[in-house]
Amino acid sequence: MLLTLLLLSVTFVLSSLYGVVLCVFISKKYNLQSSGNLFLTTASGLMFLSIPVRLLHFFIPVSLMMFLFIGVGGVFIYRIYRHEWMEFISGAKNKWQQLTLAAKAGWVLSFITVLYNFLSRNNGFDTGAYHLQAIQWFETYKVVSGLGNLIEQISFNSQWFLLQAFFSFRFIGVPSMYVLNLLLVMLFIFDWLCALTNSLSKWNIFRLVGLVYLPAMLLGKAVSSPTPDIPVTLFTIYLLLYALENRKTLWGRTDALLLIVLPVFLVSIKLSALPMLLLSGLILFTCFANWRKIFLPVVAVGALVLIPWVVSTFIQSGYWVFPVKQTAFPKTEWTVPDKVTNRVHVEIKGWARAPYIDFKTNGTQSPIALLERLKTKLTGMHTGDYVDIEKVSTMTFTEWLPIWFQRLNVVNLVLVLFTFATGVLLFFVLLVRRKEVAGHIRQQFLLAGIYVIIVAGLLFWFINAPDLRFSHGVILPFIGANLTLAFYLLWPKLSFQKWFVKMPVLLCMALLGGNYLFFHSFYPAQLVSNTLIKPLPYITPVLLPKQIPGGTVQVATYPQKCWNSPLPCTCIFYEGLQYRGTTIEEGFVIRER
């Protein structure tokens, strides 16, 4: 645990230093006011860091040499901008001191819960299949050509895995601990606590919904996975809520520029964040009267983030953006063949349309387990039942929708129904208050635009890959915005001031309830004392060595995964796979006969 706290501290200090210098530069260059926002500044620091890390990775692995190079940059930043960074830290300390005792207790409780789940390890499919392997490749080698032929999912080339490798400190012998998701979750919760206890914003209704929603989605073992789903979810929720809440005061602030460039960074983490680029355009054209003045600098920042990312993706897969077939040009020796890309498309669409989540409810008496068994009896289908995903991936909407709905586990089923209900609620409220709405629609253009972006994100998710794991970043804003707008359209003059005094108590109850569900519903009990001392080991898979032209690869036996096994390892072996030369550094290729 002490090692985890040390890694968290170093990660936060370095990220915030780079974030502060970026905000100071923007503030001075464009004469904008800096808010010192804790979450946005740290997020912008991670985006800033991703640029040199990605560029250096073309020449060296994510190693001690790279960390020293960027760490020395952090030292120079501290010497030059020490006053600004200390002001940033002082602002965070002041916010902590302003929290009520109950709110502080809620944060500490959350931290203990998240830390325990972090150290308990995540045994999810993707973590073992390619998350850990991708990070290990970045830690061990510079960009390897044709790596996607060995493990096709690495071709997604998430920027998040590169940052996880950078902050893993594996180069000094630290066991695999990837703390970025843990850091983001705790900063996110802290920010929401400050808003709930020190602000009377109507958008706190949004946050109250999140307190019920997020513990059930983020405080579990998922936080121990280096998955890019968590940063995309948290950044999306935060940026949308921040834009909604501060839409009238964004003019003249550095936060507006951060809201423009951070969605570009999100796309390099995961392609599912593409609709967030609409937010960038909306803020650019509505919050800056002289938008042409900052358009080229914004494009330049986007290019610094995206160009190295797409180039490295091409080196690893032969695609500029994987798995978009139209970007596979020019054809190279190491281009991932169509049969592999087709399989990726089938798995993404098939499993999203026919979700598989086995809660192992047999013999478990938790509330969720009992509801899951009741739902199985009513529908006649369990979420773990077999389905032909290749067939499902080619079905029309009317064919796969019943299968998708029927295979939802009880938690996701309730979530989908509640999401739909809040949309219907707002629709009817708008009908009842249509005269008032029509009179203010022009003054609320930015609000309407952000809501349209939320709906667009929801549709983008549902059409492309309706897996609930990928939806939280748009479902929570949709629910929160619907309830907030409906409430204030019906009762515009109602004040929350007295009721908000009790907010910290409700907060702690929500966090406690969410934590209880996680400890007692999904995972077997473990000894907290042992887990908090050191992380649990990952699964040790059974591997079969396979000789191929140029060398040997380890193949994980089904249904096991590679986890953090020595390189090179793959879960799916494609006939024709071989080394491009005689060493791993030369890469891999699939030569079809």
Residue pairs with C-beta under 8 A, 6 or more apart in sequence:
1 115
1 119
1 532
1 533
1 534
3 174
3 177
3 534
4 115
4 118
4 119
4 177
4 179
4 182
4 535
7 167
7 169
7 174
7 177
7 179
8 179
8 182
8 183
10 167
10 169
11 167
11 179
11 180
11 183
12 42
12 183
13 74
14 45
14 49
14 70
14 71
14 74
14 167
15 42
15 45
15 46
15 49
15 183
16 41
16 42
16 45
16 85
16 88
16 89
17 45
17 74
17 77
17 78
17 81
17 85
18 44
18 45
18 46
18 48
18 49
18 73
18 74
18 77
19 40
19 41
19 42
19 43
19 44
19 45
19 46
19 48
20 41
20 45
20 77
20 81
20 84
20 85
20 88
21 48
21 77
21 80
21 81
21 84
22 44
22 45
22 48
23 34
23 36
23 41
23 44
23 254
23 258
24 34
24 81
24 84
26 32
26 34
26 254
26 257
26 258
27 33
27 34
27 254
29 297
30 257
30 293
30 294
32 252
32 253
32 254
32 256
32 257
33 252
33 253
33 254
34 253
34 254
35 253
35 254
35 255
36 87
36 88
36 91
37 191
37 242
37 255
38 88
38 91
38 92
38 95
38 187
38 190
38 191
39 187
39 188
39 191
39 238
40 238
40 242
40 255
40 258
40 262
41 88
42 183
42 187
43 184
43 235
43 238
43 258
43 262
43 265
44 258
44 261
44 262
46 163
46 180
46 265
47 261
47 262
47 265
47 305
49 70
49 163
49 166
50 159
50 162
50 163
50 265
50 268
50 305
51 304
51 305
51 308
52 69
52 70
52 73
53 62
53 66
53 70
53 162
53 163
53 166
54 159
54 162
54 308
54 309
54 312
55 308
56 66
56 69
56 70
57 66
57 138
57 142
57 143
57 162
57 312
58 142
58 143
58 308
58 311
58 312
59 142
60 66
60 142
61 138
61 139
61 140
61 141
61 142
62 138
62 139
62 162
62 165
62 166
62 171
63 139
63 171
64 171
64 172
66 166
67 166
67 169
67 171
70 166
77 85
78 85
95 190
95 194
95 198
96 104
96 190
98 194
98 197
98 198
99 107
99 193
99 194
99 197
99 198
100 197
100 504
101 504
102 504
102 505
102 507
102 508
103 193
103 196
103 197
103 504
103 507
105 508
106 193
106 504
106 507
106 508
106 511
107 186
107 189
107 190
107 193
109 508
109 511
109 512
109 515
110 186
110 189
110 215
110 219
110 511
110 515
111 186
113 219
113 511
113 515
113 518
114 182
114 185
114 186
114 218
114 219
114 223
115 182
115 532
116 528
116 531
116 532
117 219
117 220
117 221
117 223
117 224
117 518
118 179
118 182
118 223
118 224
118 535
119 224
119 531
119 532
119 534
119 535
119 536
120 221
120 224
120 523
120 526
120 531
120 535
120 536
121 221
121 224
121 535
121 536
121 537
121 538
122 221
122 222
122 223
122 224
122 225
122 227
123 221
123 539
124 221
124 222
124 225
124 227
125 561
126 153
126 225
126 227
127 225
127 226
127 227
127 561
127 563
128 538
128 539
128 541
128 560
128 561
128 562
128 563
129 151
129 153
129 561
129 562
129 571
130 151
130 153
130 154
130 562
130 571
131 161
131 225
131 226
131 227
132 176
132 226
132 538
132 562
132 563
132 564
133 151
133 154
133 562
133 563
133 564
133 565
133 567
133 569
134 151
134 153
134 154
134 158
134 161
135 161
135 164
135 165
135 168
135 176
135 178
135 226
136 165
136 564
136 567
137 144
137 147
137 154
137 567
138 161
138 162
138 165
139 165
139 168
139 170
139 171
140 567
141 567
141 584
141 585
142 585
143 312
143 315
143 316
144 315
144 316
144 584
144 585
144 587
144 588
145 315
145 316
145 334
145 580
145 586
145 587
145 588
146 316
146 317
146 318
146 333
146 334
146 336
146 580
146 587
146 588
146 589
147 154
147 155
147 316
147 317
147 587
147 588
148 154
148 155
148 316
148 317
148 318
148 319
148 322
148 336
148 340
149 334
149 336
149 337
149 340
149 574
149 577
149 588
149 589
149 590
150 553
150 568
150 570
150 577
150 588
151 562
151 570
151 571
151 572
152 336
152 340
152 341
152 343
152 344
152 572
153 344
154 316
155 313
155 316
155 317
155 319
155 322
155 323
155 336
155 344
156 270
156 271
156 322
156 323
157 309
157 312
157 313
157 316
157 317
157 322
158 228
158 268
158 269
158 270
159 265
159 268
159 269
159 305
159 309
160 180
160 226
160 228
160 231
160 269
160 270
161 226
161 228
163 180
164 178
164 180
164 226
167 178
167 179
167 180
168 174
168 176
168 177
168 178
170 176
175 534
175 535
176 535
176 538
176 564
177 535
178 226
180 226
180 231
181 222
181 223
181 224
181 225
181 226
181 227
181 230
181 231
182 223
182 224
184 230
184 231
184 234
185 218
185 219
185 223
185 230
185 234
188 234
188 238
189 214
191 238
192 207
192 210
192 211
193 507
195 201
195 204
195 207
196 204
196 207
196 208
196 500
196 503
196 504
196 507
197 503
197 504
200 495
200 496
200 497
200 500
201 245
202 484
202 487
202 488
202 496
203 241
203 244
203 245
203 480
203 484
204 496
204 500
204 503
205 480
205 483
205 484
205 487
206 241
206 244
206 477
206 480
206 481
206 483
206 484
207 241
207 480
208 503
208 506
208 510
209 476
209 479
209 480
209 483
210 237
210 476
210 480
211 506
211 507
211 510
211 511
211 514
212 510
212 513
212 514
213 472
213 476
213 479
214 476
214 514
215 510
215 511
215 513
215 514
215 515
215 517
215 518
216 411
216 514
216 517
216 518
217 233
217 472
218 230
218 233
218 234
219 514
219 515
219 518
220 518
220 522
220 523
221 522
221 523
222 229
222 230
223 230
224 535
228 269
228 270
229 270
229 469
229 470
231 266
231 269
232 266
232 269
232 270
232 272
232 273
232 473
233 472
233 473
234 473
235 262
235 266
235 273
235 473
236 266
236 273
236 276
236 457
236 473
236 474
236 477
237 472
237 473
237 476
237 477
239 259
239 262
239 263
239 276
239 279
240 279
240 450
240 453
240 454
240 477
241 477
241 480
242 255
242 259
243 250
243 259
243 279
243 283
243 446
243 450
244 447
244 450
244 481
246 255
247 446
247 447
247 450
250 256
250 259
250 283
250 287
251 287
251 288
256 283
256 287
256 288
257 294
257 298
259 279
259 280
259 283
260 280
260 283
260 284
260 298
261 280
261 298
261 301
261 302
261 305
263 273
263 276
263 277
263 279
263 280
264 277
264 280
264 301
264 302
264 305
264 306
265 305
266 273
266 276
267 273
267 274
267 276
267 277
267 306
268 305
268 306
268 309
271 321
272 460
272 461
272 464
272 465
272 470
273 473
274 460
275 453
275 456
275 457
275 460
275 474
276 453
276 457
278 452
278 453
278 456
279 450
279 453
280 298
282 446
282 449
282 450
282 453
284 291
284 294
284 295
284 298
285 291
286 445
286 446
286 449
287 446
288 294
310 320
310 321
313 319
313 320
313 321
313 322
314 320
317 334
317 335
317 336
318 328
318 331
318 332
318 334
318 335
318 336
319 325
319 327
319 328
319 335
319 336
319 341
320 327
320 328
320 329
321 327
322 336
322 341
322 344
323 341
323 344
323 345
323 348
325 338
325 341
328 335
328 336
328 341
333 580
333 589
334 580
334 587
334 588
334 589
336 590
337 574
337 590
337 592
339 574
339 592
340 574
340 590
345 393
346 389
346 390
346 393
347 389
348 465
349 392
349 393
349 464
349 465
350 389
350 390
350 392
350 393
351 389
351 467
352 464
352 465
352 466
352 467
352 470
353 389
353 392
353 393
353 395
353 400
353 403
353 404
353 466
354 387
354 389
354 392
354 400
354 403
354 404
354 407
355 383
355 404
355 407
355 408
355 409
355 412
355 467
355 468
356 383
356 384
356 387
356 407
357 383
357 384
357 409
357 412
358 383
358 384
359 368
359 369
359 372
359 383
359 409
359 521
359 522
361 369
361 370
361 372
361 373
364 521
366 517
366 520
366 521
367 517
367 521
368 410
368 411
368 517
368 521
368 522
369 521
371 410
372 383
372 409
372 410
374 410
375 409
375 410
375 413
376 382
379 406
381 406
381 407
383 407
383 408
383 409
385 407
387 403
387 407
392 400
392 403
395 403
404 466
405 413
405 416
408 416
408 468
412 468
415 468
415 475
416 468
418 479
419 475
419 478
419 479
422 478
422 479
422 482
422 483
422 486
423 478
423 482
425 482
425 483
425 486
426 482
426 485
426 486
429 485
429 486
429 489
429 490
430 437
430 489
432 489
432 490
433 489
433 490
436 489
437 489
441 448
450 481
451 481
451 485
454 474
454 477
454 478
454 481
455 478
457 473
457 474
457 477
458 471
458 474
458 475
458 478
461 470
461 471
461 474
462 471
468 475
519 525
526 536
538 563
538 564
539 560
539 561
539 563
540 563
541 556
541 557
541 560
541 561
541 562
541 563
541 565
542 556
542 557
542 560
543 554
543 555
543 556
543 557
543 562
543 565
543 569
544 554
544 555
544 557
545 552
545 553
545 554
545 555
546 552
546 553
546 554
546 555
546 573
548 577
548 578
548 579
549 578
549 579
550 578
550 579
550 580
550 581
550 582
550 586
551 568
551 579
551 582
551 583
551 584
553 568
553 569
553 570
553 573
553 577
554 562
554 565
554 566
554 568
554 569
554 570
555 569
555 570
555 571
555 573
556 562
556 565
556 569
556 570
556 571
561 571
562 569
562 570
562 571
567 584
568 584
568 588
570 577
574 590
575 592
575 593
576 590
576 591
576 592
576 593
577 588
577 589
577 590
578 588
578 589
578 590
578 591
579 586
579 587
579 588
579 589
580 586
580 587
580 588
580 589
581 587
